[in-house]
């Protein structure tokens, strides 16, 4: 009974801390829409295997 309760405590701590860590990793300014379109265009372009 002691191990499952420790696991629940650890899980609770991780769930509490993870949103704060996620906010720190977000970029400070949003990406330029034109730059995003270029990235998506490059990702959608068929590669050599599709020719």
mmJSON file of the N, C-alpha and C atoms, coordinates in Angstrom:
{"data_MODEL":{"atom_site":{
"group_PDB":["ATOM","ATOM","ATOM","ATOM","ATOM","ATOM","ATOM","ATOM","ATOM","ATOM","ATOM","ATOM","ATOM","ATOM","ATOM","ATOM","ATOM","ATOM","ATOM","ATOM","ATOM","ATOM","ATOM","ATOM","ATOM","ATOM","ATOM","ATOM","ATOM","ATOM","ATOM","ATOM","ATOM","ATOM","ATOM","ATOM","ATOM","ATOM","ATOM","ATOM","ATOM","ATOM","ATOM","ATOM","ATOM","ATOM","ATOM","ATOM","ATOM","ATOM","ATOM","ATOM","ATOM","ATOM","ATOM","ATOM","ATOM","ATOM","ATOM","ATOM","ATOM","ATOM","ATOM","ATOM","ATOM","ATOM","ATOM","ATOM","ATOM","ATOM","ATOM","ATOM","ATOM","ATOM","ATOM","ATOM","ATOM","ATOM","ATOM","ATOM","ATOM","ATOM","ATOM","ATOM","ATOM","ATOM","ATOM","ATOM","ATOM","ATOM","ATOM","ATOM","ATOM","ATOM","ATOM","ATOM","ATOM","ATOM","ATOM","ATOM","ATOM","ATOM","ATOM","ATOM","ATOM","ATOM","ATOM","ATOM","ATOM","ATOM","ATOM","ATOM","ATOM","ATOM","ATOM","ATOM","ATOM","ATOM","ATOM","ATOM","ATOM","ATOM","ATOM","ATOM","ATOM","ATOM","ATOM","ATOM","ATOM","ATOM","ATOM","ATOM","ATOM","ATOM","ATOM","ATOM","ATOM","ATOM","ATOM","ATOM","ATOM","ATOM","ATOM","ATOM","ATOM","ATOM","ATOM","ATOM","ATOM","ATOM","ATOM","ATOM","ATOM"],
"id":[1,2,3,4,5,6,7,8,9,10,11,12,13,14,15,16,17,18,19,20,21,22,23,24,25,26,27,28,29,30,31,32,33,34,35,36,37,38,39,40,41,42,43,44,45,46,47,48,49,50,51,52,53,54,55,56,57,58,59,60,61,62,63,64,65,66,67,68,69,70,71,72,73,74,75,76,77,78,79,80,81,82,83,84,85,86,87,88,89,90,91,92,93,94,95,96,97,98,99,100,101,102,103,104,105,106,107,108,109,110,111,112,113,114,115,116,117,118,119,120,121,122,123,124,125,126,127,128,129,130,131,132,133,134,135,136,137,138,139,140,141,142,143,144,145,146,147,148,149,150,151,152,153],
"type_symbol":["N","C","C","N","C","C","N","C","C","N","C","C","N","C","C","N","C","C","N","C","C","N","C","C","N","C","C","N","C","C","N","C","C","N","C","C","N","C","C","N","C","C","N","C","C","N","C","C","N","C","C","N","C","C","N","C","C","N","C","C","N","C","C","N","C","C","N","C","C","N","C","C","N","C","C","N","C","C","N","C","C","N","C","C","N","C","C","N","C","C","N","C","C","N","C","C","N","C","C","N","C","C","N","C","C","N","C","C","N","C","C","N","C","C","N","C","C","N","C","C","N","C","C","N","C","C","N","C","C","N","C","C","N","C","C","N","C","C","N","C","C","N","C","C","N","C","C","N","C","C","N","C","C"],
"label_atom_id":["N","CA","C","N","CA","C","N","CA","C","N","CA","C","N","CA","C","N","CA","C","N","CA","C","N","CA","C","N","CA","C","N","CA","C","N","CA","C","N","CA","C","N","CA","C","N","CA","C","N","CA","C","N","CA","C","N","CA","C","N","CA","C","N","CA","C","N","CA","C","N","CA","C","N","CA","C","N","CA","C","N","CA","C","N","CA","C","N","CA","C","N","CA","C","N","CA","C","N","CA","C","N","CA","C","N","CA","C","N","CA","C","N","CA","C","N","CA","C","N","CA","C","N","CA","C","N","CA","C","N","CA","C","N","CA","C","N","CA","C","N","CA","C","N","CA","C","N","CA","C","N","CA","C","N","CA","C","N","CA","C","N","CA","C","N","CA","C","N","CA","C","N","CA","C","N","CA","C"],
"label_alt_id":[null,null,null,null,null,null,null,null,null,null,null,null,null,null,null,null,null,null,null,null,null,null,null,null,null,null,null,null,null,null,null,null,null,null,null,null,null,null,null,null,null,null,null,null,null,null,null,null,null,null,null,null,null,null,null,null,null,null,null,null,null,null,null,null,null,null,null,null,null,null,null,null,null,null,null,null,null,null,null,null,null,null,null,null,null,null,null,null,null,null,null,null,null,null,null,null,null,null,null,null,null,null,null,null,null,null,null,null,null,null,null,null,null,null,null,null,null,null,null,null,null,null,null,null,null,null,null,null,null,null,null,null,null,null,null,null,null,null,null,null,null,null,null,null,null,null,null,null,null,null,null,null,null],
"label_comp_id":["UNK","UNK","UNK","UNK","UNK","UNK","UNK","UNK","UNK","UNK","UNK","UNK","UNK","UNK","UNK","UNK","UNK","UNK","UNK","UNK","UNK","UNK","UNK","UNK","UNK","UNK","UNK","UNK","UNK","UNK","UNK","UNK","UNK","UNK","UNK","UNK","UNK","UNK","UNK","UNK","UNK","UNK","UNK","UNK","UNK","UNK","UNK","UNK","UNK","UNK","UNK","UNK","UNK","UNK","UNK","UNK","UNK","UNK","UNK","UNK","UNK","UNK","UNK","UNK","UNK","UNK","UNK","UNK","UNK","UNK","UNK","UNK","UNK","UNK","UNK","UNK","UNK","UNK","UNK","UNK","UNK","UNK","UNK","UNK","UNK","UNK","UNK","UNK","UNK","UNK","UNK","UNK","UNK","UNK","UNK","UNK","UNK","UNK","UNK","UNK","UNK","UNK","UNK","UNK","UNK","UNK","UNK","UNK","UNK","UNK","UNK","UNK","UNK","UNK","UNK","UNK","UNK","UNK","UNK","UNK","UNK","UNK","UNK","UNK","UNK","UNK","UNK","UNK","UNK","UNK","UNK","UNK","UNK","UNK","UNK","UNK","UNK","UNK","UNK","UNK","UNK","UNK","UNK","UNK","UNK","UNK","UNK","UNK","UNK","UNK","UNK","UNK","UNK"],
"label_asym_id":["A","A","A","A","A","A","A","A","A","A","A","A","A","A","A","A","A","A","A","A","A","A","A","A","A","A","A","A","A","A","A","A","A","A","A","A","A","A","A","A","A","A","A","A","A","A","A","A","A","A","A","A","A","A","A","A","A","A","A","A","A","A","A","A","A","A","A","A","A","A","A","A","A","A","A","A","A","A","A","A","A","A","A","A","A","A","A","A","A","A","A","A","A","A","A","A","A","A","A","A","A","A","A","A","A","A","A","A","A","A","A","A","A","A","A","A","A","A","A","A","A","A","A","A","A","A","A","A","A","A","A","A","A","A","A","A","A","A","A","A","A","A","A","A","A","A","A","A","A","A","A","A","A"],
"label_entity_id":["1","1","1","1","1","1","1","1","1","1","1","1","1","1","1","1","1","1","1","1","1","1","1","1","1","1","1","1","1","1","1","1","1","1","1","1","1","1","1","1","1","1","1","1","1","1","1","1","1","1","1","1","1","1","1","1","1","1","1","1","1","1","1","1","1","1","1","1","1","1","1","1","1","1","1","1","1","1","1","1","1","1","1","1","1","1","1","1","1","1","1","1","1","1","1","1","1","1","1","1","1","1","1","1","1","1","1","1","1","1","1","1","1","1","1","1","1","1","1","1","1","1","1","1","1","1","1","1","1","1","1","1","1","1","1","1","1","1","1","1","1","1","1","1","1","1","1","1","1","1","1","1","1"],
"label_seq_id":[1,1,1,2,2,2,3,3,3,4,4,4,5,5,5,6,6,6,7,7,7,8,8,8,9,9,9,10,10,10,11,11,11,12,12,12,13,13,13,14,14,14,15,15,15,16,16,16,17,17,17,18,18,18,19,19,19,20,20,20,21,21,21,22,22,22,23,23,23,24,24,24,25,25,25,26,26,26,27,27,27,28,28,28,29,29,29,30,30,30,31,31,31,32,32,32,33,33,33,34,34,34,35,35,35,36,36,36,37,37,37,38,38,38,39,39,39,40,40,40,41,41,41,42,42,42,43,43,43,44,44,44,45,45,45,46,46,46,47,47,47,48,48,48,49,49,49,50,50,50,51,51,51],
"pdbx_PDB_ins_code":[null,null,null,null,null,null,null,null,null,null,null,null,null,null,null,null,null,null,null,null,null,null,null,null,null,null,null,null,null,null,null,null,null,null,null,null,null,null,null,null,null,null,null,null,null,null,null,null,null,null,null,null,null,null,null,null,null,null,null,null,null,null,null,null,null,null,null,null,null,null,null,null,null,null,null,null,null,null,null,null,null,null,null,null,null,null,null,null,null,null,null,null,null,null,null,null,null,null,null,null,null,null,null,null,null,null,null,null,null,null,null,null,null,null,null,null,null,null,null,null,null,null,null,null,null,null,null,null,null,null,null,null,null,null,null,null,null,null,null,null,null,null,null,null,null,null,null,null,null,null,null,null,null],
"Cartn_x":[0.832,0.0,0.87,2.082,2.951,3.488,3.812,4.358,3.313,2.088,1.108,0.824,0.82,0.564,1.736,2.954,4.11,4.017,3.607,3.464,2.42,1.335,0.307,0.818,1.615,2.184,3.135,3.97,4.911,4.154,3.137,2.32,1.657,1.148,0.53,1.515,2.722,3.751,4.108,4.271,4.607,3.509,2.26,1.156,1.038,1.49,1.445,2.569,3.732,4.91,4.972,4.456,4.619,4.037,2.884,2.421,3.369,3.987,4.929,6.159,6.62,7.767,7.408,6.213,5.787,5.714,5.287,5.211,6.593,7.593,8.95,9.533,9.127,9.685,9.026,7.926,7.246,8.07,7.991,8.745,8.144,8.985,8.549,7.713,8.018,7.23,6.688,5.489,4.919,5.718,5.687,6.423,5.725,6.51,5.992,5.122,3.901,3.017,3.627,4.355,4.981,6.057,6.818,7.839,7.19,6.059,5.347,4.853,4.346,3.865,5.002,6.184,7.338,7.715,7.684,8.012,7.001,5.715,4.684,4.785,5.124,5.267,6.417,7.528,8.661,8.297,7.533,7.147,6.166,5.335,4.316,4.826,5.998,6.537,6.982,6.522,6.938,8.448,9.021,10.45,10.855,12.117,12.677,11.958,11.565,10.878,9.531,8.936,7.615,7.691,8.888,9.022,9.019],
"Cartn_y":[-1.202,0.0,1.256,1.114,2.274,2.713,1.753,2.085,2.766,2.283,2.989,4.419,4.64,5.992,6.913,6.388,7.206,7.525,6.542,6.77,7.845,7.84,8.865,10.246,10.313,11.6,12.119,11.251,11.667,12.099,11.351,11.711,13.071,13.318,14.61,15.755,15.542,16.586,16.849,15.789,15.967,16.702,16.376,17.051,18.514,18.829,20.207,21.034,20.451,21.177,21.272,20.292,20.25,21.468,22.037,23.241,24.428,24.552,25.653,25.476,24.246,23.996,24.212,23.882,24.062,25.546,26.369,27.804,28.397,27.887,28.39,28.071,26.969,26.546,27.2,27.898,28.553,29.748,30.016,31.149,32.454,33.449,34.73,35.526,35.407,36.121,35.12,35.365,34.435,34.463,33.337,33.23,34.02,34.56,35.318,34.407,34.815,33.959,33.589,34.507,34.218,33.138,33.187,32.174,30.819,30.815,29.561,28.956,29.808,29.313,28.688,29.281,28.728,27.363,27.218,25.942,24.882,25.229,24.264,23.926,24.904,24.653,23.673,23.843,22.928,21.533,21.456,20.145,19.437,20.185,19.578,19.26,19.761,19.503,18.053,17.348,15.965,15.855,14.864,14.67,13.792,13.405,12.598,11.255,10.549,9.267,9.384,10.567,10.749,11.083,11.302,11.678,10.449],
"Cartn_z":[0.0,0.0,0.0,0.485,0.594,-0.772,-1.637,-2.953,-3.84,-3.942,-4.785,-4.303,-3.011,-2.531,-2.865,-2.84,-3.246,-4.736,-5.51,-6.947,-7.218,-6.484,-6.658,-6.276,-5.231,-4.82,-5.895,-6.419,-7.461,-8.717,-9.086,-10.237,-10.041,-8.854,-8.559,-8.67,-8.191,-8.277,-9.736,-10.525,-11.931,-12.684,-12.388,-13.058,-12.644,-11.458,-10.984,-11.599,-11.752,-12.214,-13.742,-14.452,-15.912,-16.643,-16.277,-16.988,-16.824,-15.673,-15.465,-16.346,-16.484,-17.351,-18.813,-19.2,-20.585,-20.948,-20.036,-20.305,-20.502,-19.787,-19.926,-21.291,-21.899,-23.169,-24.369,-24.179,-25.302,-25.759,-27.055,-27.584,-27.068,-26.972,-26.41,-27.401,-28.691,-29.69,-30.698,-31.225,-32.203,-33.508,-34.21,-35.464,-36.558,-37.453,-38.587,-39.46,-39.805,-40.617,-41.97,-42.576,-43.872,-43.713,-42.636,-42.381,-42.121,-41.42,-41.173,-42.492,-43.395,-44.677,-45.487,-45.421,-46.131,-45.569,-44.26,-43.624,-44.037,-44.019,-44.41,-45.887,-46.717,-48.15,-48.4,-47.694,-47.846,-47.351,-46.275,-45.729,-46.652,-47.393,-48.242,-49.64,-50.005,-51.326,-51.431,-52.483,-52.647,-52.838,-52.238,-52.318,-53.487,-53.509,-54.578,-54.749,-53.673,-53.861,-54.578,-54.578,-55.185,-56.676,-57.166,-58.586,-59.463],
"occupancy":[1.0,1.0,1.0,1.0,1.0,1.0,1.0,1.0,1.0,1.0,1.0,1.0,1.0,1.0,1.0,1.0,1.0,1.0,1.0,1.0,1.0,1.0,1.0,1.0,1.0,1.0,1.0,1.0,1.0,1.0,1.0,1.0,1.0,1.0,1.0,1.0,1.0,1.0,1.0,1.0,1.0,1.0,1.0,1.0,1.0,1.0,1.0,1.0,1.0,1.0,1.0,1.0,1.0,1.0,1.0,1.0,1.0,1.0,1.0,1.0,1.0,1.0,1.0,1.0,1.0,1.0,1.0,1.0,1.0,1.0,1.0,1.0,1.0,1.0,1.0,1.0,1.0,1.0,1.0,1.0,1.0,1.0,1.0,1.0,1.0,1.0,1.0,1.0,1.0,1.0,1.0,1.0,1.0,1.0,1.0,1.0,1.0,1.0,1.0,1.0,1.0,1.0,1.0,1.0,1.0,1.0,1.0,1.0,1.0,1.0,1.0,1.0,1.0,1.0,1.0,1.0,1.0,1.0,1.0,1.0,1.0,1.0,1.0,1.0,1.0,1.0,1.0,1.0,1.0,1.0,1.0,1.0,1.0,1.0,1.0,1.0,1.0,1.0,1.0,1.0,1.0,1.0,1.0,1.0,1.0,1.0,1.0,1.0,1.0,1.0,1.0,1.0,1.0],
"B_iso_or_equiv":[0.0,0.0,0.0,0.0,0.0,0.0,0.0,0.0,0.0,0.0,0.0,0.0,0.0,0.0,0.0,0.0,0.0,0.0,0.0,0.0,0.0,0.0,0.0,0.0,0.0,0.0,0.0,0.0,0.0,0.0,0.0,0.0,0.0,0.0,0.0,0.0,0.0,0.0,0.0,0.0,0.0,0.0,0.0,0.0,0.0,0.0,0.0,0.0,0.0,0.0,0.0,0.0,0.0,0.0,0.0,0.0,0.0,0.0,0.0,0.0,0.0,0.0,0.0,0.0,0.0,0.0,0.0,0.0,0.0,0.0,0.0,0.0,0.0,0.0,0.0,0.0,0.0,0.0,0.0,0.0,0.0,0.0,0.0,0.0,0.0,0.0,0.0,0.0,0.0,0.0,0.0,0.0,0.0,0.0,0.0,0.0,0.0,0.0,0.0,0.0,0.0,0.0,0.0,0.0,0.0,0.0,0.0,0.0,0.0,0.0,0.0,0.0,0.0,0.0,0.0,0.0,0.0,0.0,0.0,0.0,0.0,0.0,0.0,0.0,0.0,0.0,0.0,0.0,0.0,0.0,0.0,0.0,0.0,0.0,0.0,0.0,0.0,0.0,0.0,0.0,0.0,0.0,0.0,0.0,0.0,0.0,0.0,0.0,0.0,0.0,0.0,0.0,0.0],
"pdbx_formal_charge":[null,null,null,null,null,null,null,null,null,null,null,null,null,null,null,null,null,null,null,null,null,null,null,null,null,null,null,null,null,null,null,null,null,null,null,null,null,null,null,null,null,null,null,null,null,null,null,null,null,null,null,null,null,null,null,null,null,null,null,null,null,null,null,null,null,null,null,null,null,null,null,null,null,null,null,null,null,null,null,null,null,null,null,null,null,null,null,null,null,null,null,null,null,null,null,null,null,null,null,null,null,null,null,null,null,null,null,null,null,null,null,null,null,null,null,null,null,null,null,null,null,null,null,null,null,null,null,null,null,null,null,null,null,null,null,null,null,null,null,null,null,null,null,null,null,null,null,null,null,null,null,null,null],
"auth_seq_id":[1,1,1,2,2,2,3,3,3,4,4,4,5,5,5,6,6,6,7,7,7,8,8,8,9,9,9,10,10,10,11,11,11,12,12,12,13,13,13,14,14,14,15,15,15,16,16,16,17,17,17,18,18,18,19,19,19,20,20,20,21,21,21,22,22,22,23,23,23,24,24,24,25,25,25,26,26,26,27,27,27,28,28,28,29,29,29,30,30,30,31,31,31,32,32,32,33,33,33,34,34,34,35,35,35,36,36,36,37,37,37,38,38,38,39,39,39,40,40,40,41,41,41,42,42,42,43,43,43,44,44,44,45,45,45,46,46,46,47,47,47,48,48,48,49,49,49,50,50,50,51,51,51],
"auth_comp_id":["UNK","UNK","UNK","UNK","UNK","UNK","UNK","UNK","UNK","UNK","UNK","UNK","UNK","UNK","UNK","UNK","UNK","UNK","UNK","UNK","UNK","UNK","UNK","UNK","UNK","UNK","UNK","UNK","UNK","UNK","UNK","UNK","UNK","UNK","UNK","UNK","UNK","UNK","UNK","UNK","UNK","UNK","UNK","UNK","UNK","UNK","UNK","UNK","UNK","UNK","UNK","UNK","UNK","UNK","UNK","UNK","UNK","UNK","UNK","UNK","UNK","UNK","UNK","UNK","UNK","UNK","UNK","UNK","UNK","UNK","UNK","UNK","UNK","UNK","UNK","UNK","UNK","UNK","UNK","UNK","UNK","UNK","UNK","UNK","UNK","UNK","UNK","UNK","UNK","UNK","UNK","UNK","UNK","UNK","UNK","UNK","UNK","UNK","UNK","UNK","UNK","UNK","UNK","UNK","UNK","UNK","UNK","UNK","UNK","UNK","UNK","UNK","UNK","UNK","UNK","UNK","UNK","UNK","UNK","UNK","UNK","UNK","UNK","UNK","UNK","UNK","UNK","UNK","UNK","UNK","UNK","UNK","UNK","UNK","UNK","UNK","UNK","UNK","UNK","UNK","UNK","UNK","UNK","UNK","UNK","UNK","UNK","UNK","UNK","UNK","UNK","UNK","UNK"],
"auth_asym_id":["A","A","A","A","A","A","A","A","A","A","A","A","A","A","A","A","A","A","A","A","A","A","A","A","A","A","A","A","A","A","A","A","A","A","A","A","A","A","A","A","A","A","A","A","A","A","A","A","A","A","A","A","A","A","A","A","A","A","A","A","A","A","A","A","A","A","A","A","A","A","A","A","A","A","A","A","A","A","A","A","A","A","A","A","A","A","A","A","A","A","A","A","A","A","A","A","A","A","A","A","A","A","A","A","A","A","A","A","A","A","A","A","A","A","A","A","A","A","A","A","A","A","A","A","A","A","A","A","A","A","A","A","A","A","A","A","A","A","A","A","A","A","A","A","A","A","A","A","A","A","A","A","A"],
"auth_atom_id":["N","CA","C","N","CA","C","N","CA","C","N","CA","C","N","CA","C","N","CA","C","N","CA","C","N","CA","C","N","CA","C","N","CA","C","N","CA","C","N","CA","C","N","CA","C","N","CA","C","N","CA","C","N","CA","C","N","CA","C","N","CA","C","N","CA","C","N","CA","C","N","CA","C","N","CA","C","N","CA","C","N","CA","C","N","CA","C","N","CA","C","N","CA","C","N","CA","C","N","CA","C","N","CA","C","N","CA","C","N","CA","C","N","CA","C","N","CA","C","N","CA","C","N","CA","C","N","CA","C","N","CA","C","N","CA","C","N","CA","C","N","CA","C","N","CA","C","N","CA","C","N","CA","C","N","CA","C","N","CA","C","N","CA","C","N","CA","C","N","CA","C","N","CA","C","N","CA","C"],
"pdbx_PDB_model_num":[1,1,1,1,1,1,1,1,1,1,1,1,1,1,1,1,1,1,1,1,1,1,1,1,1,1,1,1,1,1,1,1,1,1,1,1,1,1,1,1,1,1,1,1,1,1,1,1,1,1,1,1,1,1,1,1,1,1,1,1,1,1,1,1,1,1,1,1,1,1,1,1,1,1,1,1,1,1,1,1,1,1,1,1,1,1,1,1,1,1,1,1,1,1,1,1,1,1,1,1,1,1,1,1,1,1,1,1,1,1,1,1,1,1,1,1,1,1,1,1,1,1,1,1,1,1,1,1,1,1,1,1,1,1,1,1,1,1,1,1,1,1,1,1,1,1,1,1,1,1,1,1,1]
}}}
